[in-house]
Amino acid sequence: MTSALTFPASVLGIRVTLIGCGFVHSVFARTLNLSGRGTWFALQSPEVPAVAHGVQVLWPLRDLREHFAEGAAWEWHDGRLSIARRDGGRIRVNARQATMWRSPLRPGAVDEKRIASRARALHRECNLLAEGRSVFWGARSEHPPGLVLRARQGLRALRRARSAGQIEHAVRTLIGLGAGLTPAGDDAVIGWLAGMTLLPPDRLRHQRAADARHAIAECLSRTTDVSRAHLEDALAGEFSQAVSQFGNALANDSLDADDVRPALVELARVGASSGLDAVAGLLAAVFSQATIPLPPTLWRGSLSPDRRPAYGPGRSVASVEGL
Amino acid sequence: MHATFHILRRTYRDSVTLMQLAAKLARLPGVSNASASMATPANLDLLREAGTDVSGVEAGPNDLLIMLEGEDAAVQAALAEAQKLLSDRGEGAEQGERKRMAPRSLAMALAEGQAGLALISVPGEYAAAEALKSVHLGLNVMLFSDNVSMADEVVLKREADARGLIVMGPDCGTAIIDGIPLAFANKVRRGPIGLVAASGTGLQQVTVLIDRMGSGITQAIGTGGRDLKKEVGGLSMLAGLRALAEDPDTRVIVLISKPPAVEIAQRILAQARRADKPVVVNFLGTDAAAIDGDNLHGAYTLEDAARIAVALSEGRTPAAPPQPAIPGSGPKFTAGQRCIRGLYSGGTFCYEATLLLQAELDNVYSNTHVGRAKDLDNPWRSRGHTLIDLGDDLFTRGRPHPMIDHRLRNERILQEAADPEVAVILLDVVLGYGSHPDPAAEMRPALMQAADLARKSGREIAFVGHVCGTEADPQNVTRQSAALSGMGMLLANSNAQAVRLAARLARG
């Protein structure tokens, strides 16, 4: 690698404000988070689904951690970004030809029971995909039991909440809950907002979403700054590419569960568990509206088997413990 | 037991990395409890509820908090270990991204290893651009995609040629490179014979028969069906021929194609004569005897090509092709039963069958437009002796290729069986990668129902076919053949033999 390589950016998140300078916030294998002047955006390798604050860069770098370090300076001028490298050189990104990208999550006019029925068929897939990574899925979450219990309680509360107070309590439980850069609870809340966006609007749903937005805005200081940026995007109706694709596939009347699966798998690939956590939130929103029973696979993740209520075909979501 | 905290300001790791870190620390001797998480209020609440006093912890949501409980010395050692693990930027760190994602670009894929070939299967309108990128990156290309324009094909092949590379395709469905079957291909032995073919199933048939004769191949290079047209100039076949001529492991070369443009054929044969090794040429439908001479050996059929190549590679004189035997208790046809209906999944099999059958019988219809065969007014309805390539665009629009999806052929088997003029239904069964995992099982209901249908109207139908596959194929040729024979199908060793057998049966 020479010291002044320039790579093109292919996709520019619509919410990225491309000015100024700052420092490398955090570095992951395929995502470089940059912050400065109160803003944040991410440089993403091509295989990472775009986020609203993301700039996809066509660089063939296998592991960004080999090239960049936290605290390194960046500056953006005239559509070109320059970032200091670990070895003292610089890598430049040319975004002048990049395509502006906007989250295309489309509120659906689809029968919500049909969405829920399609979502139900994906539960087994989610449990298999999780492999212990997500606090919300699978019998074998490798996270601390206390965290798993709290996260599932929080999402269950969000799903069941009807009053503003209940919603605020659930949101407060979830925001900031989870070990990593974007806590699992935050990702689930984002997924829940996406699910609420997908479903056909009605007065009750509109009120619940408004209450949730208010509660989320109040809780933004309780989480990491990168996760806060994602939550702010979600509050503005902007979702990551993978969340949007999955949501749109779920709400597409012409698709069955098999057709939705690729979008699910794509979303599950996001982050360590972020994608799967978002799926849990999104499906919770879908199921909270439906009266069809939850699938039994949901119970695999319960921490207290002896407290599980019996699952039966006649039980509605509202009376079933779990997710 | 009191807790010890270590705060890493503005340090970020993903959840799985931190979960694994905590688990690793908790397993260290003398450590009774450990956690690692961002110090958000929710996470601090969790610690508090678990009985840990966090009142003195001055950390915020953007700080990484490590909590350890245990013996003092062990806790100190664990902290040192935590810092070491967190500073490790290589293997073991950030396992949250532990599942390596598949490359999403050619450049990324190239960075993953020592690739020398790109297999491109994207919609046709994008395929040429991806192929060109690959060539510019120094990669040979197998272009599985179709719907690439002839003009793009020419540009691609010239670019590749200028760089000493080869573009296999567009619409190249079969190749075996360095022993690795690509797309629709069979698992065959390595050996001394190299092939270049402008025909997918032709390549499959010859490689399978070579394997069946106990020999093997070095490379099987596809070119795409249009390569030998005048506009393209046979650039890929010439490149493949050149590569095999220079390959010390290749003792005999086989070229397979439908009839090329005359000047292209001359160019190819001229280059073949310059090869310092025998070249077997099977340009289906051309006069093989006219090709014979010097190091060139003409072959009339795909089976001949395999047989001659194996003999030459072993220093033997090729023997005459075997005649198919009619079983002693052959089918008994009624006076009106005189027609053959061939339902092919392989285009080249249908092409070869049409050539062979019109040499044996009159009144041959086909949708392959070859030789004296008559075109069908309606390819969905057979007449006389009809041979149909069910892989033709007409039949595959909106559905998978018949090698994968047998439904259309099964329906057609029943349709033909209902025709009182039909004596023989001729079928190919293609095994290997890409094909249906169990064709015999897929065909069984249709064959049984068709036989039953005929029997109820006082007729008997002969099902004649060949299985293009090897022992090493995922479907296993012996297993498939046994299953098909069990259903009463008469199996020949090759497509050519199956056609001749069908002709003999129909003639009575």
Interface residues (C-beta under 8 A of the other chain):
Chain A: H25 S26 F28 A29 R30 N33 S45 P46 E47 L58 P60 R62 R65 E66 E70 R133 E142 H143 P144 G146 L147 R150 T173 L174 I175 G176 L177 G178 A179 G180 L181 P183 A184 G185 S221 R222 T223 T224 D225 V226 R269 G271 A272 S273
Chain B: R10 T11 Y12 R13 D14 S15 V16 T17 L18 M19 Q20 A22 A23 S35 A36 S37 M38 T40 P41 A42 N43 L46 E49 A50 P61 N62 R89 G90 A93 E94 Q95 G96 E97 K99 M101 A102 P103 R104 S105 A107 M108 L110 A111 E112
